[in-house]
Amino acid sequence: MRFSVNIPNFGDFADPRNVATVAAAAEQAGWDGLFVWDHVLHRQHQGRPFADPWMLLTAAALATSRIRLGTLLTPVPRYRPQQLARQVATLDWLSGGRVVFAAGLGGPVEDEYRSFGDTAEPRVLAERLDEGLDLLRRFWSGEPVDHHGRHYEVRDVALLPATVQRPGPPVWIGGFWPRRPPMRRAARWDGAVPLFETARHGHAPDAAEVRELVAYVREHRTAGDGHPFEFVLGGATPTDAAGARDVIGPLHDAGATWWDERQVQTGPDLDRLPPVLRRVEAGPPVL
């Protein structure tokens, strides 16, 4: 099992220097990854400064040499695919092939889409997500792309350089369980990053629900035969080994392959550097 640190892209972490500090501390303490949020607007956290996650991850890449880096998660329908492909490929080169790309619809959709005059219709956003993901993987190849789809059009474009990782960075798909469509989408890619209706951000899910989800995704796997598929769960753990095992052990047994350490979303420490840094420096859980 691998372990990552999860931080928002607002508050203290709107400063790339603070993100670089956390990233360097995470690498030194033995964590395997650092993931940041990708929000433009989240009214629940209004009044705080927000930063571009790709700039934050650039700072993290320059401060580290080993850990995996990415967003959890990027709302692909909010971006132009060609712009996003460039950002991800640039970070993959800068980091020496350490990017993980996690994708979904994002949210809150009213904040992230309708506030800027875009649609918040889930069906349309889901179409743009699927079409955008296909374009991203094709752009990352460096080969010429021609595409005439429902939402995007590309005319004989090759975006260079291609990503260091081939055919591209691992793609993880997020969504709320027990909603089935996001997990069927995840089954077509490289990993699932579920949230749970019964356990919101910062709270560990029930192991029985995890077993059900893992079985469902495995049943629908159609791609990547022979390649690892990741099940990424998250929450907050105590720093003592016994307490951490009590939280993570049953989830590992249920099929989880990554544990993403997260502050409780409603807690006061979510976007403050000192408590997050103390948790990071204490090191990942020990199973």
C-alpha positions in Angstrom: 0.0 0.0 0.0 1.2 3.5 -0.8 0.5 6.7 1.1 -0.1 10.3 0.0 -0.7 13.7 1.5 -3.8 15.7 0.4 -4.0 19.5 0.6 -6.4 22.2 -0.8 -5.3 24.8 -3.2 -6.4 27.7 -1.0 -5.6 29.3 2.4 -2.0 28.8 3.4 -1.6 26.4 0.4 -2.3 29.2 -2.1 1.4 30.1 -1.6 3.5 27.8 -3.7 6.4 28.1 -1.2 4.2 26.5 1.4 3.3 23.6 -0.9 7.0 23.1 -1.7 7.7 22.9 2.0 5.0 20.3 2.5 6.2 18.3 -0.6 9.8 18.3 0.6 8.8 17.2 4.1 6.6 14.5 2.7 9.4 13.1 0.6 11.8 13.2 3.6 9.3 11.5 5.9 8.6 8.6 3.5 5.3 9.5 1.9 4.7 8.3 -1.7 2.7 11.2 -3.1 1.3 14.7 -2.8 -2.1 15.7 -4.2 -3.7 19.1 -4.3 -7.2 20.2 -5.0 -8.2 21.9 -8.2 -10.8 24.6 -7.5 -11.4 28.0 -9.1 -14.3 28.8 -6.8 -15.7 27.0 -3.7 -18.1 29.3 -1.9 -17.9 27.2 1.3 -14.3 28.5 1.5 -15.0 32.0 0.2 -12.7 34.8 1.3 -9.6 32.7 1.2 -6.9 33.1 -1.5 -6.9 30.3 -4.2 -4.0 29.3 -6.4 -3.6 27.4 -9.7 -2.9 23.8 -8.8 -0.5 23.3 -11.7 1.7 26.2 -10.4 1.6 24.7 -6.9 2.6 21.3 -8.3 5.4 22.9 -10.2 6.8 24.2 -6.9 6.4 20.7 -5.4 8.2 19.1 -8.4 11.1 21.4 -8.0 11.4 20.6 -4.3 11.3 16.8 -4.7 12.7 14.0 -6.7 10.7 10.8 -5.8 7.1 11.3 -4.7 4.2 11.2 -7.2 2.4 14.5 -7.8 -1.1 15.3 -9.1 -4.5 16.8 -8.4 -7.3 15.1 -6.6 -9.1 15.9 -8.7 -9.2 18.0 -11.9 -12.6 18.8 -13.4 -11.8 18.1 -17.0 -15.0 19.7 -18.4 -13.9 23.1 -16.9 -10.8 23.1 -19.1 -9.9 23.3 -22.8 -8.3 19.8 -23.4 -5.4 21.3 -25.3 -4.5 23.6 -22.5 -4.8 20.9 -19.9 -2.7 18.5 -22.0 0.1 21.1 -22.1 0.0 21.7 -18.4 0.1 18.0 -17.5 2.8 17.2 -20.1 5.0 20.1 -18.9 4.7 18.9 -15.3 5.4 15.3 -16.3 8.7 16.5 -17.9 9.7 18.7 -15.1 9.1 16.0 -12.5 10.8 13.2 -14.5 7.5 11.3 -15.1 6.0 11.5 -11.6 2.5 12.8 -12.5 -0.7 11.1 -11.6 -3.8 12.6 -13.4 -7.0 12.3 -11.4 -10.2 13.5 -13.1 -13.9 13.9 -12.6 -16.7 16.4 -12.9 -15.5 18.4 -9.9 -17.7 20.5 -7.8 -19.6 22.2 -6.4 -20.9 22.4 -10.0 -22.9 25.6 -9.3 -19.7 27.3 -8.1 -17.2 25.9 -10.6 -19.4 26.1 -13.7 -22.6 28.1 -13.5 -20.9 31.0 -11.7 -18.9 31.5 -14.9 -21.8 31.1 -17.3 -21.2 27.5 -18.1 -23.6 24.7 -18.0 -24.1 22.7 -14.8 -26.0 19.9 -16.5 -24.4 16.6 -15.3 -25.1 14.8 -18.5 -23.4 17.4 -20.6 -20.4 17.6 -18.2 -20.1 13.8 -18.2 -20.0 13.9 -22.0 -17.3 16.5 -22.0 -15.3 14.5 -19.4 -15.3 11.4 -21.5 -14.5 13.2 -24.7 -11.8 15.3 -22.9 -10.1 12.3 -21.4 -9.9 10.6 -24.8 -8.3 13.8 -26.3 -5.9 14.1 -23.4 -4.5 10.6 -23.9 -4.2 11.2 -27.6 -2.5 14.6 -27.1 0.0 13.1 -24.6 1.2 10.7 -27.3 2.7 13.5 -29.4 1.1 12.0 -32.5 -1.2 14.1 -34.8 -4.8 14.3 -33.6 -7.9 14.7 -35.7 -11.1 14.8 -33.8 -14.7 15.8 -34.6 -16.8 15.2 -31.5 -19.9 16.5 -29.8 -18.1 19.1 -27.8 -14.5 19.4 -29.2 -12.9 19.6 -32.6 -9.2 19.2 -33.4 -7.7 19.5 -36.9 -4.3 17.8 -37.5 -2.6 18.9 -34.2 0.4 17.3 -32.6 1.3 18.6 -29.2 5.0 18.2 -28.3 6.7 17.1 -26.2 4.8 14.0 -25.4 4.6 13.0 -21.8 7.5 11.2 -20.3 5.2 8.4 -19.2 3.8 6.4 -22.0 1.0 6.2 -23.2 0.6 9.0 -20.5 0.3 9.5 -16.8 -1.9 7.1 -14.9 -5.5 8.3 -15.0 -7.6 7.9 -11.9 -11.3 8.7 -11.9 -13.2 10.2 -9.0 -16.9 10.1 -8.1 -19.3 9.4 -5.3 -20.2 5.8 -4.4 -22.8 4.2 -4.6 -23.3 6.1 -7.9 -22.3 3.6 -10.6 -21.5 5.6 -13.7 -18.3 7.2 -12.3 -17.0 3.8 -11.2 -17.8 2.3 -14.6 -15.7 5.2 -16.1 -12.9 4.5 -13.7 -12.9 0.8 -14.8 -11.8 2.0 -18.3 -8.8 3.8 -16.9 -6.1 3.2 -14.3 -7.6 3.9 -10.9 -10.7 4.8 -8.8 -10.8 7.7 -6.3 -14.2 7.3 -4.7 -15.8 9.5 -2.2 -18.7 8.1 -0.2 -22.1 9.4 0.6 -21.7 8.0 4.1 -18.1 9.2 4.7 -17.3 12.7 3.5 -13.8 14.2 3.1 -11.5 13.4 6.0 -13.6 10.4 7.2 -12.7 6.8 6.4 -15.3 4.8 4.6 -16.9 1.6 5.8 -14.9 -1.5 4.7 -18.1 -3.3 3.5 -18.8 -0.5 1.1 -15.2 -0.6 -0.1 -15.5 -4.3 -0.8 -18.7 -3.7 -2.8 -17.1 -0.9 -4.8 -13.9 -2.9 -5.5 -16.0 -5.9 -6.7 -18.1 -3.7 -8.9 -15.1 -2.0 -10.6 -13.3 -5.3 -11.1 -16.4 -6.7 -12.7 -16.4 -3.8 -15.2 -12.7 -3.7 -16.0 -12.2 -3.7 -19.8 -8.8 -2.0 -20.2 -5.2 -2.3 -18.9 -5.0 -6.0 -18.6 -1.7 -6.8 -16.8 -1.3 -3.2 -15.5 -2.0 -2.3 -11.9 -5.3 -0.7 -11.1 -5.4 1.6 -8.0 -8.1 2.0 -5.5 -7.4 5.2 -3.7 -9.2 5.9 -0.3 -8.6 8.6 2.1 -9.3 10.1 5.5 -7.5 11.2 8.6 -5.5 8.8 10.7 -3.9 9.1 14.2 -0.1 9.1 14.2 0.1 6.0 16.5 0.6 2.8 14.6 -2.1 0.9 16.3 -4.7 3.6 15.7 -3.7 3.9 12.1 -3.9 0.1 11.6 -7.4 0.1 13.0 -8.5 2.7 10.4 -6.6 1.5 7.3 -6.1 -2.2 7.9 -9.7 -3.2 7.0 -9.7 -1.0 3.9 -6.4 -2.5 2.8 -7.9 -6.0 3.2 -10.9 -4.8 1.2 -8.7 -3.9 -1.8 -7.4 -0.3 -1.2 -3.9 0.2 -2.7 -3.4 3.9 -1.8 -4.2 5.8 1.4 -4.6 9.5 1.0 -4.2 11.4 4.2 -6.7 14.2 4.5 -7.7 16.8 7.0 -11.4 16.8 7.9 -13.1 19.3 5.5 -15.1 21.0 8.2 -12.2 21.3 10.6 -10.2 24.5 11.3 -6.9 22.9 10.2 -7.9 22.1 6.6 -6.0 25.0 4.9 -3.4 25.9 7.6 0.2 25.0 7.1 1.4 24.2 10.7 -0.9 21.4 11.6 -0.6 19.8 8.2 3.1 20.0 8.3 3.2 18.4 11.7 1.1 15.5 10.4 3.3 15.1 7.3 6.6 15.1 9.3 5.2 12.4 11.6 5.3 10.1 8.6 2.9 7.8 6.8 0.8 5.2 8.7 2.5 1.9 9.4 0.4 -1.2 8.7 
